Amino acid sequence: MVLGSATDTSNLLQALRLNANGTSSITSGANIGGMDLSKTVDAANFTDGAGSASGSFKINETSITYSATDNITDILDNINNSEAGVYANYDTVNDRFLITNKTEGDVGITLEDVSGDFLAKTRLLTANSGSLSRGNNLLYNGE
């Protein structure tokens, strides 16, 4: 017996803690270039050049904006404090960005650069080498 489905929009399995068999995350698929998180996007050391000084993007349909005065840490903090329901951080050891759902299970993450190119520069978009690691649904075998 399988509990839940990919199209299930309720939170019953989460409330009962029956779907906590992994997490969903998106990871940069290639090196970024060694980030100084105190730099603004247009001064950051991205492998393929500086990013747009300002812009906006969506994570799970939640809009995040950044300006020419926001540094990379500010943007990560804005993501973490938003209603997007994810944690965002930069892995200094592997030189990559990582976005992970705050909710356990196979709930997915959606990303979209609206203006500017922050998600593209961080290589989180799958078109730019990002990779999605899906969580697993709980399988219940009743005997």
N, CA, C and O atoms as CSV, one atom per row, in Angstrom:
chain,resi,resn,atom,element,x,y,z
A,1,MET,N,N,0.845,-1.162,0.000
A,1,MET,CA,C,0.000,0.000,0.000
A,1,MET,C,C,0.898,1.236,0.000
A,1,MET,O,O,1.884,1.286,0.736
A,2,VAL,N,N,0.566,2.223,-0.813
A,2,VAL,CA,C,1.294,3.478,-0.867
A,2,VAL,C,C,0.398,4.559,-0.285
A,2,VAL,O,O,-0.763,4.685,-0.676
A,3,LEU,N,N,0.930,5.335,0.641
A,3,LEU,CA,C,0.176,6.438,1.228
A,3,LEU,C,C,0.478,7.711,0.472
A,3,LEU,O,O,1.644,8.034,0.243
A,4,GLY,N,N,-0.555,8.444,0.079
A,4,GLY,CA,C,-0.368,9.714,-0.603
A,4,GLY,C,C,-0.102,9.532,-2.083
A,4,GLY,O,O,0.042,8.415,-2.580
A,5,SER,N,N,-0.040,10.672,-2.781
A,5,SER,CA,C,0.251,10.662,-4.206
A,5,SER,C,C,0.994,11.933,-4.562
A,5,SER,O,O,1.059,12.873,-3.770
A,6,ALA,N,N,1.555,11.952,-5.765
A,6,ALA,CA,C,2.320,13.125,-6.205
A,6,ALA,C,C,1.436,14.351,-6.337
A,6,ALA,O,O,1.937,15.473,-6.264
A,7,THR,N,N,0.125,14.171,-6.530
A,7,THR,CA,C,-0.779,15.311,-6.714
A,7,THR,C,C,-1.520,15.688,-5.439
A,7,THR,O,O,-2.366,16.583,-5.461
A,8,ASP,N,N,-1.219,15.024,-4.333
A,8,ASP,CA,C,-1.870,15.296,-3.061
A,8,ASP,C,C,-1.470,16.677,-2.562
A,8,ASP,O,O,-0.281,16.971,-2.439
A,9,THR,N,N,-2.459,17.536,-2.270
A,9,THR,CA,C,-2.170,18.892,-1.801
A,9,THR,C,C,-2.461,19.070,-0.309
A,9,THR,O,O,-2.273,20.159,0.232
A,10,SER,N,N,-2.915,18.010,0.355
A,10,SER,CA,C,-3.191,18.122,1.790
A,10,SER,C,C,-1.898,17.938,2.581
A,10,SER,O,O,-0.877,17.528,2.028
A,11,ASN,N,N,-1.946,18.238,3.849
A,11,ASN,CA,C,-0.779,18.046,4.694
A,11,ASN,C,C,-1.001,16.931,5.710
A,11,ASN,O,O,-0.311,16.886,6.729
A,12,LEU,N,N,-1.945,16.034,5.455
A,12,LEU,CA,C,-2.260,14.974,6.399
A,12,LEU,C,C,-1.049,14.092,6.694
A,12,LEU,O,O,-0.755,13.817,7.857
A,13,LEU,N,N,-0.347,13.646,5.654
A,13,LEU,CA,C,0.802,12.767,5.881
A,13,LEU,C,C,1.909,13.496,6.630
A,13,LEU,O,O,2.600,12.896,7.454
A,14,GLN,N,N,2.083,14.789,6.348
A,14,GLN,CA,C,3.083,15.571,7.080
A,14,GLN,C,C,2.685,15.707,8.542
A,14,GLN,O,O,3.525,15.572,9.432
A,15,ALA,N,N,1.402,15.974,8.795
A,15,ALA,CA,C,0.922,16.135,10.167
A,15,ALA,C,C,1.077,14.845,10.958
A,15,ALA,O,O,1.370,14.879,12.153
A,16,LEU,N,N,0.882,13.717,10.303
A,16,LEU,CA,C,1.024,12.425,10.963
A,16,LEU,C,C,2.459,11.923,10.965
A,16,LEU,O,O,2.757,10.865,11.520
A,17,ARG,N,N,3.363,12.705,10.329
A,17,ARG,CA,C,4.789,12.375,10.222
A,17,ARG,C,C,5.011,11.029,9.534
A,17,ARG,O,O,5.901,10.261,9.899
A,18,LEU,N,N,4.172,10.767,8.524
A,18,LEU,CA,C,4.292,9.530,7.760
A,18,LEU,C,C,5.063,9.710,6.470
A,18,LEU,O,O,5.267,8.742,5.738
A,19,ASN,N,N,5.496,10.923,6.173
A,19,ASN,CA,C,6.212,11.148,4.925
A,19,ASN,C,C,7.643,11.603,5.154
A,19,ASN,O,O,8.279,12.091,4.219
A,20,ALA,N,N,8.165,11.464,6.348
A,20,ALA,CA,C,9.499,11.956,6.673
A,20,ALA,C,C,10.567,10.935,6.288
A,20,ALA,O,O,11.295,10.428,7.142
A,21,ASN,N,N,10.646,10.648,5.016
A,21,ASN,CA,C,11.592,9.645,4.536
A,21,ASN,C,C,12.604,10.278,3.588
A,21,ASN,O,O,13.032,9.631,2.633
A,22,GLY,N,N,12.992,11.515,3.828
A,22,GLY,CA,C,13.950,12.209,2.976
A,22,GLY,C,C,13.578,13.672,2.857
A,22,GLY,O,O,12.550,14.103,3.380
A,23,THR,N,N,14.400,14.427,2.179
A,23,THR,CA,C,14.121,15.831,1.952
A,23,THR,C,C,14.305,16.146,0.484
A,23,THR,O,O,14.974,15.408,-0.239
A,24,SER,N,N,13.722,17.223,0.053
A,24,SER,CA,C,13.902,17.700,-1.303
A,24,SER,C,C,14.889,18.851,-1.271
A,24,SER,O,O,14.804,19.715,-0.399
A,25,SER,N,N,15.814,18.873,-2.199
A,25,SER,CA,C,16.770,19.968,-2.246
A,25,SER,C,C,17.239,20.185,-3.667
A,25,SER,O,O,17.161,19.292,-4.511
A,26,ILE,N,N,17.720,21.370,-3.915
A,26,ILE,CA,C,18.315,21.712,-5.197
A,26,ILE,C,C,19.721,22.190,-4.912
A,26,ILE,O,O,19.933,23.016,-4.024
A,27,THR,N,N,20.677,21.678,-5.657
A,27,THR,CA,C,22.084,21.984,-5.441
A,27,THR,C,C,22.701,22.471,-6.733
A,27,THR,O,O,22.403,21.941,-7.804
A,28,SER,N,N,23.563,23.480,-6.646
A,28,SER,CA,C,24.325,23.896,-7.819
A,28,SER,C,C,25.055,22.686,-8.370
A,28,SER,O,O,25.680,21.941,-7.615
A,29,GLY,N,N,24.982,22.484,-9.666
A,29,GLY,CA,C,25.590,21.315,-10.269
A,29,GLY,C,C,27.039,21.491,-10.649
A,29,GLY,O,O,27.687,20.520,-11.039
A,30,ALA,N,N,27.574,22.693,-10.551
A,30,ALA,CA,C,28.960,22.962,-10.935
A,30,ALA,C,C,29.516,24.026,-10.007
A,30,ALA,O,O,28.760,24.730,-9.338
A,31,ASN,N,N,30.825,24.145,-9.965
A,31,ASN,CA,C,31.443,25.162,-9.115
A,31,ASN,C,C,30.990,26.553,-9.518
A,31,ASN,O,O,30.788,26.843,-10.697
A,32,ILE,N,N,30.836,27.398,-8.524
A,32,ILE,CA,C,30.334,28.758,-8.727
A,32,ILE,C,C,31.481,29.728,-8.978
A,32,ILE,O,O,31.323,30.653,-9.775
A,33,GLY,N,N,32.605,29.556,-8.344
A,33,GLY,CA,C,33.737,30.440,-8.532
A,33,GLY,C,C,34.352,30.906,-7.237
A,33,GLY,O,O,35.277,31.718,-7.266
A,34,GLY,N,N,33.887,30.436,-6.118
A,34,GLY,CA,C,34.426,30.861,-4.827
A,34,GLY,C,C,33.812,32.177,-4.405
A,34,GLY,O,O,34.303,33.234,-4.801
A,35,MET,N,N,32.768,32.146,-3.624
A,35,MET,CA,C,32.018,33.338,-3.265
A,35,MET,C,C,32.564,34.042,-2.043
A,35,MET,O,O,32.923,33.412,-1.048
A,36,ASP,N,N,32.619,35.344,-2.134
A,36,ASP,CA,C,32.787,36.205,-0.973
A,36,ASP,C,C,31.377,36.698,-0.692
A,36,ASP,O,O,30.878,37.577,-1.394
A,37,LEU,N,N,30.732,36.145,0.322
A,37,LEU,CA,C,29.323,36.425,0.585
A,37,LEU,C,C,29.049,37.867,0.968
A,37,LEU,O,O,27.890,38.280,1.017
A,38,SER,N,N,30.087,38.638,1.240
A,38,SER,CA,C,29.899,40.050,1.573
A,38,SER,C,C,29.815,40.928,0.321
A,38,SER,O,O,29.562,42.128,0.426
A,39,LYS,N,N,30.024,40.341,-0.854
A,39,LYS,CA,C,29.967,41.088,-2.119
A,39,LYS,C,C,28.536,41.145,-2.647
A,39,LYS,O,O,27.728,40.257,-2.375
A,40,THR,N,N,28.234,42.195,-3.403
A,40,THR,CA,C,26.950,42.289,-4.097
A,40,THR,C,C,26.992,41.370,-5.317
A,40,THR,O,O,28.064,40.939,-5.741
A,41,VAL,N,N,25.828,41.077,-5.874
A,41,VAL,CA,C,25.753,40.148,-7.005
A,41,VAL,C,C,26.599,40.633,-8.184
A,41,VAL,O,O,27.253,39.828,-8.847
A,42,ASP,N,N,26.592,41.938,-8.448
A,42,ASP,CA,C,27.347,42.447,-9.590
A,42,ASP,C,C,28.858,42.492,-9.339
A,42,ASP,O,O,29.630,42.748,-10.263
A,43,ALA,N,N,29.282,42.245,-8.103
A,43,ALA,CA,C,30.713,42.205,-7.779
A,43,ALA,C,C,31.168,40.800,-7.358
A,43,ALA,O,O,32.338,40.593,-7.038
A,44,ALA,N,N,30.246,39.850,-7.362
A,44,ALA,CA,C,30.569,38.488,-6.925
A,44,ALA,C,C,31.427,37.782,-7.964
A,44,ALA,O,O,31.419,38.127,-9.146
A,45,ASN,N,N,32.153,36.802,-7.500
A,45,ASN,CA,C,33.100,36.079,-8.341
A,45,ASN,C,C,32.472,34.829,-8.960
A,45,ASN,O,O,32.988,33.726,-8.782
A,46,PHE,N,N,31.349,34.996,-9.693
A,46,PHE,CA,C,30.741,33.859,-10.364
A,46,PHE,C,C,31.654,33.396,-11.491
A,46,PHE,O,O,32.302,34.218,-12.139
A,47,THR,N,N,31.711,32.092,-11.731
A,47,THR,CA,C,32.568,31.518,-12.766
A,47,THR,C,C,32.332,32.152,-14.127
A,47,THR,O,O,33.282,32.385,-14.874
A,48,ASP,N,N,31.080,32.431,-14.455
A,48,ASP,CA,C,30.762,32.979,-15.778
A,48,ASP,C,C,30.479,34.478,-15.756
A,48,ASP,O,O,29.711,34.978,-16.578
A,49,GLY,N,N,31.093,35.191,-14.824
A,49,GLY,CA,C,30.984,36.654,-14.792
A,49,GLY,C,C,30.005,37.148,-13.743
A,49,GLY,O,O,29.228,36.378,-13.179
A,50,ALA,N,N,30.060,38.442,-13.495
A,50,ALA,CA,C,29.208,39.068,-12.490
A,50,ALA,C,C,27.743,38.978,-12.886
A,50,ALA,O,O,27.406,38.864,-14.064
A,51,GLY,N,N,26.874,39.032,-11.871
A,51,GLY,CA,C,25.440,38.980,-12.102
A,51,GLY,C,C,24.831,40.368,-12.177
A,51,GLY,O,O,25.525,41.375,-12.037
A,52,SER,N,N,23.527,40.408,-12.401
A,52,SER,CA,C,22.787,41.672,-12.441
A,52,SER,C,C,22.808,42.327,-11.070
A,52,SER,O,O,22.676,41.648,-10.052
A,53,ALA,N,N,22.975,43.650,-11.041
A,53,ALA,CA,C,23.054,44.382,-9.778
A,53,ALA,C,C,21.775,44.273,-8.973
A,53,ALA,O,O,21.822,44.299,-7.743
A,54,SER,N,N,20.634,44.151,-9.634
A,54,SER,CA,C,19.353,44.040,-8.941
A,54,SER,C,C,18.425,43.152,-9.751
A,54,SER,O,O,18.657,42.902,-10.933
A,55,GLY,N,N,17.386,42.688,-9.107
A,55,GLY,CA,C,16.429,41.839,-9.806
A,55,GLY,C,C,15.486,41.160,-8.843
A,55,GLY,O,O,15.389,41.527,-7.672
A,56,SER,N,N,14.786,40.153,-9.364
A,56,SER,CA,C,13.877,39.370,-8.532
A,56,SER,C,C,13.784,37.961,-9.086
A,56,SER,O,O,14.046,37.714,-10.264
A,57,PHE,N,N,13.412,37.056,-8.222
A,57,PHE,CA,C,13.218,35.667,-8.611
A,57,PHE,C,C,12.140,35.087,-7.722
A,57,PHE,O,O,11.759,35.691,-6.720
A,58,LYS,N,N,11.649,33.914,-8.090
A,58,LYS,CA,C,10.628,33.233,-7.301
A,58,LYS,C,C,11.140,31.865,-6.867
A,58,LYS,O,O,11.768,31.135,-7.634
A,59,ILE,N,N,10.850,31.550,-5.618
A,59,ILE,CA,C,11.057,30.205,-5.090
A,59,ILE,C,C,9.713,29.771,-4.534
A,59,ILE,O,O,9.154,30.422,-3.652
A,60,ASN,N,N,9.200,28.664,-5.058
A,60,ASN,CA,C,7.881,28.172,-4.649
A,60,ASN,C,C,6.828,29.278,-4.735
A,60,ASN,O,O,5.994,29.429,-3.842
A,61,GLU,N,N,6.880,30.042,-5.817
A,61,GLU,CA,C,5.938,31.136,-6.109
A,61,GLU,C,C,6.050,32.319,-5.149
A,61,GLU,O,O,5.208,33.215,-5.196
A,62,THR,N,N,7.048,32.350,-4.295
A,62,THR,CA,C,7.294,33.487,-3.401
A,62,THR,C,C,8.351,34.371,-4.039
A,62,THR,O,O,9.442,33.902,-4.361
A,63,SER,N,N,8.035,35.650,-4.224
A,63,SER,CA,C,8.959,36.589,-4.861
A,63,SER,C,C,10.018,37.063,-3.870
A,63,SER,O,O,9.719,37.412,-2.728
A,64,ILE,N,N,11.251,37.064,-4.337
A,64,ILE,CA,C,12.391,37.571,-3.578
A,64,ILE,C,C,13.043,38.636,-4.456
A,64,ILE,O,O,13.365,38.371,-5.614
A,65,THR,N,N,13.237,39.834,-3.916
A,65,THR,CA,C,13.895,40.893,-4.684
A,65,THR,C,C,15.241,41.224,-4.035
A,65,THR,O,O,15.442,41.041,-2.834
A,66,TYR,N,N,16.145,41.716,-4.870
A,66,TYR,CA,C,17.446,42.171,-4.362
A,66,TYR,C,C,17.826,43.441,-5.097
A,66,TYR,O,O,17.455,43.655,-6.251
A,67,SER,N,N,18.580,44.281,-4.392
A,67,SER,CA,C,18.979,45.558,-4.966
A,67,SER,C,C,20.499,45.618,-5.069
A,67,SER,O,O,21.199,44.702,-4.638
A,68,ALA,N,N,20.993,46.699,-5.641
A,68,ALA,CA,C,22.427,46.877,-5.845
A,68,ALA,C,C,23.200,46.947,-4.534
A,68,ALA,O,O,24.419,46.775,-4.532
A,69,THR,N,N,22.515,47.195,-3.421
A,69,THR,CA,C,23.197,47.275,-2.126
A,69,THR,C,C,23.141,45.969,-1.338
A,69,THR,O,O,23.787,45.853,-0.297
A,70,ASP,N,N,22.377,44.981,-1.817
A,70,ASP,CA,C,22.273,43.693,-1.126
A,70,ASP,C,C,23.455,42.806,-1.477
A,70,ASP,O,O,23.776,42.625,-2.652
A,71,ASN,N,N,24.103,42.253,-0.456
A,71,ASN,CA,C,25.173,41.298,-0.728
A,71,ASN,C,C,24.587,39.879,-0.758
A,71,ASN,O,O,23.395,39.691,-0.512
A,72,ILE,N,N,25.420,38.897,-1.058
A,72,ILE,CA,C,24.952,37.523,-1.192
A,72,ILE,C,C,24.331,37.032,0.127
A,72,ILE,O,O,23.305,36.353,0.110
A,73,THR,N,N,24.947,37.371,1.261
A,73,THR,CA,C,24.391,36.981,2.561
A,73,THR,C,C,23.006,37.565,2.758
A,73,THR,O,O,22.114,36.876,3.254
A,74,ASP,N,N,22.801,38.840,2.375
A,74,ASP,CA,C,21.481,39.473,2.490
A,74,ASP,C,C,20.444,38.691,1.689
A,74,ASP,O,O,19.331,38.463,2.163
A,75,ILE,N,N,20.808,38.285,0.479
A,75,ILE,CA,C,19.872,37.564,-0.383
A,75,ILE,C,C,19.539,36.202,0.228
A,75,ILE,O,O,18.375,35.802,0.245
A,76,LEU,N,N,20.543,35.491,0.725
A,76,LEU,CA,C,20.292,34.199,1.374
A,76,LEU,C,C,19.400,34.378,2.605
A,76,LEU,O,O,18.500,33.573,2.841
A,77,ASP,N,N,19.648,35.434,3.387
A,77,ASP,CA,C,18.803,35.720,4.549
A,77,ASP,C,C,17.369,36.028,4.122
A,77,ASP,O,O,16.419,35.581,4.765
A,78,ASN,N,N,17.212,36.793,3.036
A,78,ASN,CA,C,15.872,37.108,2.534
A,78,ASN,C,C,15.129,35.837,2.116
A,78,ASN,O,O,13.927,35.712,2.355
A,79,ILE,N,N,15.838,34.902,1.498
A,79,ILE,CA,C,15.226,33.619,1.116
A,79,ILE,C,C,14.811,32.857,2.377
A,79,ILE,O,O,13.678,32.386,2.480
A,80,ASN,N,N,15.727,32.742,3.326
A,80,ASN,CA,C,15.460,31.974,4.550
A,80,ASN,C,C,14.329,32.562,5.387
A,80,ASN,O,O,13.619,31.826,6.073
A,81,ASN,N,N,14.157,33.878,5.336
A,81,ASN,CA,C,13.117,34.545,6.122
A,81,ASN,C,C,11.820,34.743,5.357
A,81,ASN,O,O,10.872,35.324,5.886
A,82,SER,N,N,11.766,34.269,4.123
A,82,SER,CA,C,10.574,34.448,3.297
A,82,SER,C,C,9.551,33.344,3.555
A,82,SER,O,O,9.772,32.448,4.370
A,83,GLU,N,N,8.437,33.429,2.849
A,83,GLU,CA,C,7.379,32.418,2.933
A,83,GLU,C,C,7.613,31.274,1.949
A,83,GLU,O,O,6.725,30.445,1.752
A,84,ALA,N,N,8.800,31.212,1.323
A,84,ALA,CA,C,9.087,30.177,0.327
A,84,ALA,C,C,9.192,28.784,0.939
A,84,ALA,O,O,9.056,27.787,0.230
A,85,GLY,N,N,9.432,28.702,2.240
A,85,GLY,CA,C,9.494,27.409,2.917
A,85,GLY,C,C,10.764,26.625,2.642
A,85,GLY,O,O,10.752,25.394,2.616
A,86,VAL,N,N,11.880,27.356,2.434
A,86,VAL,CA,C,13.147,26.685,2.159
A,86,VAL,C,C,14.278,27.300,2.984
A,86,VAL,O,O,14.175,28.418,3.488
A,87,TYR,N,N,15.352,26.531,3.101
A,87,TYR,CA,C,16.610,27.029,3.652
A,87,TYR,C,C,17.556,27.206,2.475
A,87,TYR,O,O,17.641,26.330,1.614
A,88,ALA,N,N,18.266,28.323,2.426
A,88,ALA,CA,C,19.253,28.559,1.372
A,88,ALA,C,C,20.598,28.831,2.017
A,88,ALA,O,O,20.690,29.591,2.981
A,89,ASN,N,N,21.648,28.206,1.480
A,89,ASN,CA,C,22.976,28.484,1.993
A,89,ASN,C,C,24.022,28.241,0.915
A,89,ASN,O,O,23.742,27.678,-0.143
A,90,TYR,N,N,25.229,28.684,1.219
A,90,TYR,CA,C,26.369,28.497,0.335
A,90,TYR,C,C,27.327,27.534,1.007
A,90,TYR,O,O,27.748,27.764,2.141
A,91,ASP,N,N,27.670,26.474,0.328
A,91,ASP,CA,C,28.592,25.447,0.816
A,91,ASP,C,C,29.999,25.849,0.389
A,91,ASP,O,O,30.364,25.698,-0.777
A,92,THR,N,N,30.790,26.360,1.332
A,92,THR,CA,C,32.137,26.855,1.006
A,92,THR,C,C,33.089,25.732,0.623
A,92,THR,O,O,34.007,25.948,-0.169
A,93,VAL,N,N,32.891,24.553,1.163
A,93,VAL,CA,C,33.777,23.429,0.867
A,93,VAL,C,C,33.622,22.978,-0.581
A,93,VAL,O,O,34.612,22.738,-1.272
A,94,ASN,N,N,32.376,22.863,-1.036
A,94,ASN,CA,C,32.106,22.375,-2.392
A,94,ASN,C,C,31.809,23.494,-3.388
A,94,ASN,O,O,31.529,23.220,-4.555
A,95,ASP,N,N,31.867,24.761,-2.942
A,95,ASP,CA,C,31.640,25.917,-3.806
A,95,ASP,C,C,30.328,25.795,-4.569
A,95,ASP,O,O,30.310,25.785,-5.800
A,96,ARG,N,N,29.228,25.702,-3.821
A,96,ARG,CA,C,27.918,25.574,-4.451
A,96,ARG,C,C,26.838,26.122,-3.534
A,96,ARG,O,O,27.016,26.207,-2.319
A,97,PHE,N,N,25.723,26.491,-4.133
A,97,PHE,CA,C,24.552,26.928,-3.384
A,97,PHE,C,C,23.627,25.737,-3.202
A,97,PHE,O,O,23.598,24.826,-4.029
A,98,LEU,N,N,22.873,25.754,-2.115
A,98,LEU,CA,C,21.961,24.668,-1.807
A,98,LEU,C,C,20.664,25.254,-1.274
A,98,LEU,O,O,20.673,26.103,-0.382
A,99,ILE,N,N,19.555,24.797,-1.825
A,99,ILE,CA,C,18.237,25.172,-1.319
A,99,ILE,C,C,17.544,23.880,-0.906
A,99,ILE,O,O,17.447,22.940,-1.694
A,100,THR,N,N,17.059,23.838,0.344
A,100,THR,CA,C,16.420,22.645,0.888
A,100,THR,C,C,15.061,23.019,1.468
A,100,THR,O,O,14.924,24.042,2.138
A,101,ASN,N,N,14.064,22.188,1.208
A,101,ASN,CA,C,12.739,22.404,1.778
A,101,ASN,C,C,12.779,22.344,3.289
A,101,ASN,O,O,13.502,21.531,3.865
A,102,LYS,N,N,12.004,23.204,3.934
A,102,LYS,CA,C,11.833,23.127,5.379
A,102,LYS,C,C,10.874,21.985,5.726
A,102,LYS,O,O,10.893,21.469,6.843
A,103,THR,N,N,10.046,21.600,4.773
A,103,THR,CA,C,9.102,20.509,4.951
A,103,THR,C,C,9.723,19.229,4.429
A,103,THR,O,O,10.254,19.206,3.319
A,104,GLU,N,N,9.664,18.173,5.208
A,104,GLU,CA,C,10.234,16.909,4.796
A,104,GLU,C,C,9.332,16.218,3.783
A,104,GLU,O,O,8.135,16.497,3.715
A,105,GLY,N,N,9.904,15.327,3.009
A,105,GLY,CA,C,9.146,14.537,2.050
A,105,GLY,C,C,9.333,15.046,0.638
A,105,GLY,O,O,10.077,15.998,0.401
A,106,ASP,N,N,8.669,14.419,-0.277
A,106,ASP,CA,C,8.780,14.716,-1.690
A,106,ASP,C,C,7.788,15.811,-2.070
A,106,ASP,O,O,6.761,15.537,-2.691
A,107,VAL,N,N,8.099,17.058,-1.694
A,107,VAL,CA,C,7.193,18.167,-1.977
A,107,VAL,C,C,7.711,19.088,-3.069
A,107,VAL,O,O,6.971,19.963,-3.518
A,108,GLY,N,N,8.941,18.930,-3.510
A,108,GLY,CA,C,9.491,19.686,-4.622
A,108,GLY,C,C,9.786,21.140,-4.307
A,108,GLY,O,O,9.372,21.670,-3.276
A,109,ILE,N,N,10.517,21.777,-5.229
A,109,ILE,CA,C,10.868,23.191,-5.136
A,109,ILE,C,C,10.769,23.757,-6.544
A,109,ILE,O,O,11.264,23.145,-7.490
A,110,THR,N,N,10.136,24.919,-6.697
A,110,THR,CA,C,10.093,25.577,-7.992
A,110,THR,C,C,10.937,26.839,-7.948
A,110,THR,O,O,10.922,27.568,-6.956
A,111,LEU,N,N,11.675,27.097,-9.026
A,111,LEU,CA,C,12.556,28.255,-9.128
A,111,LEU,C,C,12.300,28.984,-10.431
A,111,LEU,O,O,12.017,28.360,-11.453
A,112,GLU,N,N,12.400,30.318,-10.396
A,112,GLU,CA,C,12.233,31.112,-11.613
A,112,GLU,C,C,12.938,32.456,-11.454
A,112,GLU,O,O,12.655,33.202,-10.517
A,113,ASP,N,N,13.858,32.765,-12.371
A,113,ASP,CA,C,14.410,34.119,-12.444
A,113,ASP,C,C,13.351,34.983,-13.125
A,113,ASP,O,O,12.939,34.681,-14.245
A,114,VAL,N,N,12.907,36.050,-12.467
A,114,VAL,CA,C,11.901,36.942,-13.051
A,114,VAL,C,C,12.595,38.089,-13.763
A,114,VAL,O,O,12.322,38.355,-14.934
A,115,SER,N,N,13.489,38.764,-13.061
A,115,SER,CA,C,14.346,39.788,-13.666
A,115,SER,C,C,15.714,39.629,-13.024
A,115,SER,O,O,15.820,39.177,-11.884
A,116,GLY,N,N,16.736,39.991,-13.736
A,116,GLY,CA,C,18.072,39.704,-13.226
A,116,GLY,C,C,18.397,38.242,-13.473
A,116,GLY,O,O,17.689,37.554,-14.208
A,117,ASP,N,N,19.478,37.770,-12.851
A,117,ASP,CA,C,19.944,36.412,-13.160
A,117,ASP,C,C,20.540,35.704,-11.951
A,117,ASP,O,O,21.450,34.888,-12.100
A,118,PHE,N,N,20.042,36.002,-10.759
A,118,PHE,CA,C,20.620,35.422,-9.554
A,118,PHE,C,C,20.585,33.891,-9.568
A,118,PHE,O,O,21.607,33.256,-9.307
A,119,LEU,N,N,19.439,33.293,-9.865
A,119,LEU,CA,C,19.344,31.828,-9.856
A,119,LEU,C,C,20.201,31.202,-10.951
A,119,LEU,O,O,20.775,30.130,-10.758
A,120,ALA,N,N,20.285,31.864,-12.093
A,120,ALA,CA,C,21.145,31.355,-13.171
A,120,ALA,C,C,22.609,31.441,-12.766
A,120,ALA,O,O,23.362,30.492,-12.986
A,121,LYS,N,N,23.027,32.553,-12.181
A,121,LYS,CA,C,24.428,32.727,-11.777
A,121,LYS,C,C,24.827,31.764,-10.669
A,121,LYS,O,O,25.967,31.303,-10.628
A,122,THR,N,N,23.900,31.459,-9.776
A,122,THR,CA,C,24.196,30.506,-8.711
A,122,THR,C,C,24.103,29.066,-9.202
A,122,THR,O,O,24.387,28.125,-8.461
A,123,ARG,N,N,23.708,28.910,-10.446
A,123,ARG,CA,C,23.576,27.596,-11.101
A,123,ARG,C,C,22.600,26.679,-10.385
A,123,ARG,O,O,22.795,25.465,-10.324
A,124,LEU,N,N,21.542,27.281,-9.842
A,124,LEU,CA,C,20.499,26.500,-9.202
A,124,LEU,C,C,19.433,26.045,-10.190
A,124,LEU,O,O,18.806,25.004,-9.997
A,125,LEU,N,N,19.228,26.822,-11.243
A,125,LEU,CA,C,18.247,26.412,-12.248
A,125,LEU,C,C,18.770,25.190,-12.987
A,125,LEU,O,O,19.948,25.142,-13.340
A,126,THR,N,N,17.918,24.209,-13.224
A,126,THR,CA,C,18.369,22.975,-13.863
A,126,THR,C,C,18.934,23.234,-15.255
A,126,THR,O,O,19.781,22.473,-15.722
A,127,ALA,N,N,18.488,24.286,-15.922
A,127,ALA,CA,C,19.045,24.627,-17.233
A,127,ALA,C,C,20.498,25.078,-17.119
A,127,ALA,O,O,21.235,25.069,-18.105
A,128,ASN,N,N,20.905,25.471,-15.916
A,128,ASN,CA,C,22.271,25.933,-15.671
A,128,ASN,C,C,23.025,24.967,-14.763
A,128,ASN,O,O,23.848,25.393,-13.952
A,129,SER,N,N,22.757,23.698,-14.892
A,129,SER,CA,C,23.470,22.627,-14.191
A,129,SER,C,C,22.987,22.346,-12.783
A,129,SER,O,O,23.600,21.522,-12.105
A,130,GLY,N,N,21.932,22.974,-12.300
A,130,GLY,CA,C,21.405,22.646,-10.981
A,130,GLY,C,C,20.811,21.255,-10.997
A,130,GLY,O,O,20.394,20.766,-12.047
A,131,SER,N,N,20.768,20.621,-9.855
A,131,SER,CA,C,20.174,19.291,-9.800
A,131,SER,C,C,19.203,19.210,-8.636
A,131,SER,O,O,19.447,19.766,-7.565
A,132,LEU,N,N,18.106,18.517,-8.857
A,132,LEU,CA,C,17.065,18.348,-7.850
A,132,LEU,C,C,17.213,16.979,-7.228
A,132,LEU,O,O,17.269,15.975,-7.939
A,133,SER,N,N,17.277,16.925,-5.905
A,133,SER,CA,C,17.290,15.658,-5.182
A,133,SER,C,C,15.926,15.504,-4.537
A,133,SER,O,O,15.578,16.246,-3.618
A,134,ARG,N,N,15.163,14.549,-5.015
A,134,ARG,CA,C,13.806,14.372,-4.514
A,134,ARG,C,C,13.807,13.516,-3.261
A,134,ARG,O,O,14.599,12.583,-3.125
A,135,GLY,N,N,12.900,13.853,-2.345
A,135,GLY,CA,C,12.691,13.015,-1.165
A,135,GLY,C,C,11.908,11.779,-1.573
A,135,GLY,O,O,11.497,11.657,-2.727
A,136,ASN,N,N,11.708,10.898,-0.674
A,136,ASN,CA,C,10.986,9.668,-0.962
A,136,ASN,C,C,9.690,9.620,-0.182
A,136,ASN,O,O,9.644,10.000,0.988
A,137,ASN,N,N,8.619,9.143,-0.843
A,137,ASN,CA,C,7.361,8.925,-0.149
A,137,ASN,C,C,7.480,7.669,0.694
A,137,ASN,O,O,8.157,6.714,0.313
A,138,LEU,N,N,6.826,7.677,1.824
A,138,LEU,CA,C,6.810,6.520,2.695
A,138,LEU,C,C,6.009,5.409,2.046
A,138,LEU,O,O,4.929,5.656,1.509
A,139,LEU,N,N,6.516,4.206,2.086
A,139,LEU,CA,C,5.773,3.035,1.647
A,139,LEU,C,C,5.386,2.263,2.901
A,139,LEU,O,O,6.242,1.942,3.725
A,140,TYR,N,N,4.104,1.967,3.047
A,140,TYR,CA,C,3.613,1.259,4.207
A,140,TYR,C,C,3.134,-0.102,3.766
A,140,TYR,O,O,2.235,-0.200,2.930
A,141,ASN,N,N,3.704,-1.136,4.299
A,141,ASN,CA,C,3.300,-2.506,3.978
A,141,ASN,C,C,2.587,-3.082,5.182
A,141,ASN,O,O,3.221,-3.410,6.185
A,142,GLY,N,N,1.274,-3.208,5.090
A,142,GLY,CA,C,0.500,-3.788,6.177
A,142,GLY,C,C,0.437,-5.296,6.028
A,142,GLY,O,O,0.196,-5.812,4.937
A,143,GLU,N,N,0.652,-5.990,7.115
A,143,GLU,CA,C,0.576,-7.454,7.056
A,143,GLU,C,C,-0.387,-7.951,8.090
A,143,GLU,O,O,-0.598,-9.158,8.208
